[in-house]
Amino acid sequence: MEKDNKLSNAKGVLILFVVFGHVIEMYNGQFKNLYIFIYAFHMPLFVFLSGYLAKRVKLSKVINFLFLYLIFQTFFNWFKNVLGQFDGSPFQYETPQYHLWYLVSMVGWYLIALLLTRVKVLSKISKWKKYIVIFILCFFSRWFVEEVYAAIRFFYRDFDTYTLSYQRTITFAPFFFAGFYMSKGTLMKLYSSINNVKIKFSLISVVSLISFIIFQNDTIIENAFRGSYGFEWFIGQDGNMGEYLATVGIQYFISFLLCYILMNLISSKRSVLTKWGDNSLAIFLFHPIFVFSLWQFELLKTWDTDTKLIFFIFVSVGITLFLGTNMFSSITKYVCNPNISAEKMVGYVKLFKRKITTTE
């Protein structure tokens, strides 16, 4: 089957924005609108593509993500502890470190996908009927956070929306299952539906401008795009259902629209983006080593905003270039793919046993 370079290129663009978003995060007050804008599309589209590429969902994939989480959660707990940015034990797993929420959410989405495809009663229901139910439940989930809190805290007192990436898994689920249920033919039509270059750039310019205006008027919407909080974090304790519908509606509308436009903008020709996309897992897993180290430099706080921005752009590209090399990917492939490593180890053990048996 012919490789779809556009998907790799899209992942390449997105992983660069993931790195850049994390690099500027400590100083996001100076780049507030840009920071929120990145959050409006980079993870929604990444989640969508993850769902699209998860068509043949298997339990082994779930186990792989689970092992990845345990390995890198332990490492980053330890690493941040060494840097003085984390006071807890390396063996704390209930609250994912920084970027690792995505691995926990992938476990959740894959398990739901397995349930929807393997349980006979559910598998007979139309995929779009299932999607509509998922979307409605996810759309209103942040309105009922307190009720969920009360129920779960009866059994687990320390539960909050960050516990095992609970709320983000629900908030971003519509993007995952939009990809999961989308056929190849529909996707091809979708990201080739705008052929005129001028229209493409006009659309992204207009949508970006409108987004920046919305973010300027109400920067609290950042909490809506992050997806980790209940409604009081973005419309206040006294917010009503009308405000909730408007805010969450805007969030999903802008995110889906930006995803659609970006998929039309991204080229299908092979480039450095293709390599970054193919190696995006390694970039994703290891880039916070540089980000957390960068946070240690107090000197950056004295720089003016423009100098910081230029520096952060170069640093982000540099990190992505280094981690996106085939050499780094080959060095880390066994860490990034625990299932393969486990299979190799089992193979070596069997071979060793066979040799001992033959010798005897």
N, C-alpha and C positions, 0 to 999 in steps of 0.2 A: 504494500500500500504506500502511495506517494506521501512523503512528509509534508505537512502543512506548515510552511515557514512562518505564516502570519501568526499562528498560535505561539510559536517560539519567540518571534519578534515582540509580540504583545507581552509575554512574560518577561522578556528582556527589558522592555520599557518600564514595566511595573516594578521589577526588582530594583531598578535604579531609583525609582521614586520611593520605594520602601526604605532604601539606604539613606537617601537624601532626607526623607521625613524624619528618620530617627536621628540623623546627624544634627538637624536644626531643632530637635524637640526641646533640648534644654534651654534654648533661647527663643522658643516659639512666640513669646510675647512680642518680640520685635518683628516677627514674620507671621503674625496671627492669621491674616486672610489667606496667605499662601499655604500655610500649614493646614488650615481647615479644608482648603480646596483640594489638597493632595489626599486628605482623608475621605473626601467625597467620592473618589473614584478608584484609588489604587488598591485597596483591599476588596471593595465590592467586585471589581473586575477580576482580580486574582481568584476570589472565591468562585465566581462564575466559571472561570476556566478550569478550576479544580473540579467542579461539578461536572463539566462537559467531559473531562478526561477520566472521570470515574465511572464510565458506563459499565465496565466489567468489574463491579465492586466485589471484593473478596474479603473474607475474614483475615487472611494473611496480611492484607494491606492495613487493616485495623491494628493488628499486632505490631506491624512495622512502625506505624505512627506512635503507638504506645511506648515501644522501646526507645524510639527517638526522643520522645518527651522525657522519659526517665533518665536517659543518658545526658541530654543537654540541660535539663533542669538541675541535675546534680552539679554539672560543670559550672553553669552560670551562677548558681547559688554560691559555690566556692569562689569563683572568680570575682564576683562583686563583693564578697566578704573580704577578700585579699585587698581590694581597692578601697575598702571602707564604706561601700555603698549599700551593704546589706548586713544586718545584724543576726540573722537567723541561722539555723543549721543547714548544711548542704543537703540534708535529707528531708526537706520540706517540699511537698508536692501538691498540696491542695490549691495554692495560688500560683499560677504559671508566671515565670519570670518574663517580663517585657514582651518579646515577640513570640514566645512559646505558646501563647494562648491559641495560636493558629493550629498547632499540632493537636492540642486537646479537642479543639472544635472539629478538626478533620475526623478524629475518632468518633465524635458524636454524630456528624453528618453521615459518615459511612455506616454506622450502626443503624441509623434511621433508614438509609437507603436500602440496607440489607433487609430490614423489617418490611419495607414497602414492596420489595421485589420478591421476597422469599415466602412471606405469609400468603397463603392462597386467597383468603378473603380479600386482602388488600390489593394483591396483584391483579385481581380481576377488575378493579375500579379504574376508570380512565385516568391517565397520568395528569391531565389538565384539571380534572376534578380534585385529585390529590394535591396538586400544586395550589389551587385556589384555597383549599382548607389550610395548607401550610402557611400561605401568605397572610391570610386573615389572622390566624393564631399568632404569628410572629409580629404582625402589625400592631396588635393590641397588647402584646406581652408586657411592654414597659408600663402600661397603665395599671396592671395588676401585680406589679412587683411586690408590694407590701403584703398582699395576701399570700403570695408564694413564699415570701420570707417567713411569715408566721407559721405556715405549714411545715416548712423544712427545718426551721430553727427549733421546732418541737423535738426533733431527733438530733440535729446538729447545730449547736448554739453559735458556732463561729461562721456560719454560712453567710455569704454576701454575693453580690452579682459577679464578683471576680472569681469566686470559688469554682475551680475547674472550668473556667471560661464559660460559665453557665449562660449569662445574658448575651454575650457576644455570639455564642453558638446559635441562639435563637434569632437575634437581630439580623445576622448575615445569612441565615438559612435560605431565605427567598432567592438570593443570588446563586447559592450552590445548586438548589434544585431547579432553577431556571436553566442552568447549564446541563444538569443531569438529565432533564427531560427533553432537551433540545436535540433534534436530529442534525446530522451533518449537513443535509440539504438545506434545512432552515437556517443554520448558522452561515452557510455559504451565501445564501440570499441576503441575510441580515448584514454581513459586513462587506457586501459589495453593492448595497442598495443606493449608495451615494457615489456616483462616478465622477461628478464634476469637482475638480480640485478647489475652485473658488467657493463653491457651496460648502464643501467640507470645512475650509478654514473660516468661512463666514459663520457657520454654525458653532464651531468651537469657540470663536471669539465672542459671539453674542451670549452663549450659555455661560462662558467663563465670566463675562462682565456682569451678567445678572446674578450669578453665584456670589461674586465678590461684593456686590451691592447688598445682597441678603446677609452675608457674613458680617459686613460692616455695621449693619443696623442691629444685628443680634448675634454677637460672637458666642453666646451660650449654645448656639446650635452645634458647636463643636462636640458637645457632649452627646448630641443626638447621632452625629456621624460616627463617633467612637463606638457606639452601640453597647456600652458597658453599664449604663445607668438606667434607673427608673425615671419616670416622667418629671419628678420634682427637680431633677438636675438640669432640665432644659426648658421647662415652662413654670417652675416654681411650685411650692406647696399648695398655693391657691389656684393653680391652673385648672381650667375646665376642659371638658371633652373636646370642645370646639378648637381650642388652642392645641391640644394634643393631636387631633386629626390633621390640622394645618401643618404643624411642625414635622411630624413623622411622614406625612404625605409629601412635603417638600423634600425631605431627606431621601426617600425612596425614588421620587421622580427625578431629582437632579442626578442621583447616583446611576440609575438605569439609563438616563439620557446621555450622560458623560461616557458610560461604558459603550453605548451604541455608537456614538460619534468617534470615540477613540479607536474602536475596532475597524471603522471605515477609514480612519486616517493612517493607521499603521500599514507599512509596506509588507508585501509578501516576498520581497527579494532577500537573499541571504546577506547577512552583514554581521558586525560584531554583536548586534542585539540578539541574533539567532543563537550565538554561543552563550551569551548571558542567560537567555531563556532556557537553553538546554541544561545549563549548570546552575539554575536559579535556586535549587534546594541547598547547595553548598553555600552560595552567597547568603541566602536567608539565614541559615543556621549559624554561620561564623561571623557575620558582619558586626554584631554587637560587641565583639572583643575590641574592635577599633573604636566603636562609638563610646563604650564605657571608659576606655582609656582616654579618649578625647575630652570627656567630661572632667578629667582631673586637672586640665590646664586652666588655671585661674587667669592667665594672661589674656585669654580670649574675651573675658568680660570687659576688658578695657578698650577693645577694638570698636570702631564705629560700625554701624549696621551694614553699609555697603561692602566694606572690607570683609566682614564676617560672611556675608552672603556669597561673595566670589570665592572665598576660601572654602566654604562648605560645599560649593558646587564641585570644585576641583578635588576635594577630599572624597566626596561621594563617588565621583567617576573613578578616582584612583582605587578606592576600596573595591568597587565593582569589577574593575579591570583585573585586579590581582586575584580576587576570589573566583572570578569567572573564567580563569584560564583552564585549559584542559589538564595541565599539569597538577594544579591544586585539586581539581575534581577527581583525578585518578588517585592522588594521595589520600583523599578523604572518603573515597567511595564506599569503603567498608564500614566507616563510622556513620555515613549518611544512609546506608542501607543495611540495618541490623539483620534483616531476614537473610540476605545474601551471605553475610558474615557467619550467621548461625549454621546455614546450610554447608558452607565451606568447612567449618569446624567439625560438624557431624561427619562430613566426608573424610576428613583427615583422621578422625577417631576410628572410623570403619576400616580405613586403609591400614592404620596402625595395628588394629586387632587382627586383620587378615594376615599381615606380615608376621605377627607373633605366632599365629596359628600355623602358618606355613613353616616357620622355623622349627617349631616343636615337632 
